[in-house]
């Protein structure tokens, strides 16, 4: 009888130890996942449109802690509310990287004819202040795309409205593997 009781206690202790071990493993797994998320968040680039330090122009500024590579702005489409005509503003891709807390000027806009896809202003280039003026009447959606050192692509979406820039979303784009 004593041996049976001892076997029952021993089995209970083993089962309790197993349950505690499972709970500990699960909690450790959650902690590891959260730590990975925090490290990715802390070390990622975060590129936004901002006023330059001297205040006379606009820049792409990396306010994140990671280096931003292959920074580019998607075509910006302006549609007149009066005659529904469209103008596309295209900015060439920036070849340089943006270090944390650094900035590069937004310049050299090309005006593109949406029908032909050709530049309508020849060699003339515009800067971001042209868009600021157009934002009085229309909201302009601006998407900034960039990569981190691991090649992960991020998108910052902003709205230019009434001469103000409003941050809409920040997301990580998943690349498909071929």
N, C-alpha and C positions, 0 to 999 in steps of 0.2 A: 504494500500500500504506500509506504513512504517513497519507494522508487517510482511508482506511478505519479505521485504528486510532484516529485522532483523533475520528472520528464515533462510534465505539463508546464511547470514554471519555466523550465529551460526552453521549451518550445515557444512559450509566450514571450520570453526575453529575446529570443532570436527573431521572432516576427516583429516585435516592437523595434528592435535594432534595424531590421530591414526597412520598416516604414520610415524611421527617422533618416536613414541613409537615402531613401528615395526622395524624401522631402528636401534634404540638404542638397542632393544632386540637382533637383529641379530649381531650387532657389539660386544655386551657383550658376546654372545655365541662364536664368533670367538676368542675373547680375552681369555675366559676361556679355550677353546681347546688348544690354543697356550701355555698358562701357564701350563696346564697339560703336554704337550709335553716337555716343558723346564724342569719341575720338574723331569719327568721320565729320561730325558737325563742327567741331573745334578746328580741324585742319582743312576745311574746305574753303575754296574761294567764294566770294559773294560780290558780284559786280553789279553796280548800280550807276545810274546817271546822277551827276551832282554838279553843282557850280564849281568852277575852278577856284583855286586858292585866291587869286586876285579878283575873282568875281565877274570878269568880263566875258567869260565863255563857259561852255559846258564840257564836262569830261566824263569818261568812264572811270569809276573809282572802285578799286577792290577793297571793300571794307571787311572782308573775311580774313582768315589767318593762313590760307593756302595760296599758292601761286596759281593764277588763271592763265591758261594757254588757249590759243586759237580763238581769241575773243572776236565776236562778230555781232552785228546787228542785222536782224531780218529786214527785208524791204518794208518801208513804212508807206502805207497807202492813205492818201488824202482824197476824200470825196467831197466835192462842193455840195452844199445843201441846196443851193439855188438851181444850178443847171445839171447836177448829178455827174459832172465831169470828174475824172480821176487823174491824179498825179501820183507817181511812184517815186519815192526818194530811196536811193540805194547808196549805202556806204560800203566802200571796199573792206574786205576782211583785214583786221589788224594782224600783222605778222609777229608783232612783239608780244611778250608776255607782260602781265601786270602783277607785280609783286604786292604782297599785303600792304595796305595803307598807301599805295601808289596810285597814280592816275595818268591817263593819256587823253589828249584832246579829241573831241568828236569833231571831225572836219571832213572836207572833200565829199560832200553829198553830190551824187549825180541825180538829175531829174530824168526819169525814164518815161517814155511814152508807153502806156499800158497796151496799146494795140500792136505796135511794132517791136517793142522791147528795146528800142534804141534810145540812146541818150539824146534829149532834146536841147541840151544847152552846150553841146560841144565840149570844149575843154574847160568851160567855166565851172567852178565848184562852189558849193554853198556850205555854210556852217550850221550848227544846231539852232542858232537864233532865228533862222527862217522858219523852222518848225514851231518855235515858241509863238511867233506871230500868228501862225495858222491855227493854233490851238484855242484862240479866242472863240471861234465859231464851231469847231469840230473837235471831238475827242480823237486823239491819235494813239493807237496801240503800238508800243515799242517792245520788241522781244530781243533780249541780249542773250546770246548763247556762248558758252565757254566750257573748257575742260579743266579738270584738275590734273595732278601729276600722274594719276593712275589711268587717265584717259576717260574717266566718267564725265558725261556731258550734263551740264546744268543749264537751266533757263530762268532768267529773271524777266518777268513781264511787268511793264509799267504803263501807265496811261498819262498822256500829256493832255491836260484839261485846264482851260482858262489860265494859261501861262504857268501852271503848277504841274509838278511831276508827282504822281501817286503810285506807290508800289502796290502791285496787285498780287502777284504770286511768285513764289520761288519753288522750283521743282527740279528733281533729278530725273533725267531722261534715261531710260534703260536701253542699251544698245542690244540689238539682236545679234546672236552669234550664228555665223554661217558655217 
